Amino acid sequence: MEQIITIKDKKFKPFIEDSVIAKAVDSIAQKINSELSHEFPVFLVVLNGSFMFASDLLKKVSIPCEISFIKVASYHGTTSTGSVTELIGLTENIANRTVVIVEDIVDTGVTLEKLVSVLKGKNVKQIKVASALLKPESYKKDIAVDYVGIEIKNEFVIGYGLDYDGLGRNLKDIYVLAE
Ligand code: IMP
């Protein structure tokens, strides 16, 4: 039976069950374990939305690795160059490292693009991207999303770390906006 939930002023219906998410996360972990076993990667978990995905994923990643938690902040600098992107929380020296960006969802890719451009300035060896969800109809950037859990349509979803106005992150299943 469809269980509609209300978050603030909007109604959401069940979309992707936690067991389905778990399988997708498991296959990403297997891929990472086989492809990056000699890389000693550093996982950069992009907060807040990725916390649940990162936790599930990294429990299944069995290769030696480091994990760091970051936030992407954009602000308007005092120069004429406009918006400046800053990574908050990155204390490790990531030069010459394989970096795996851990995202909750890639939608337009604007966030990912900013993140990648900042990381490229830090002389990393290579950048890989893992995202629990991807909206292919919306994503038009050139950056490869190497590890995708589940592709979804261009719809607004919550749960599994994703929020609507700060709410819904704690839901274990993913819900989609109901008409
Ligand atoms: P992008 O920069 O357009 O790729 O969007 C990135 C960010 O927007 C994600 O990290 C999410 O925080 C947020 N976002 C995009 N789509 C959704 C959604 O369907 N539900 C909740 N948050 C979303």
Boltz pocket constraint, residues with backbone or C-beta under 6 A from the ligand:
constraints:
  - pocket:
      binder: B
      contacts: [[A, 49], [A, 103], [A, 104], [A, 105], [A, 106], [A, 107], [A, 108], [A, 109], [A, 110], [A, 111], [A, 112], [A, 155], [A, 156], [A, 157], [A, 158], [A, 162], [A, 163], [A, 164]]
      max_distance: 6.0
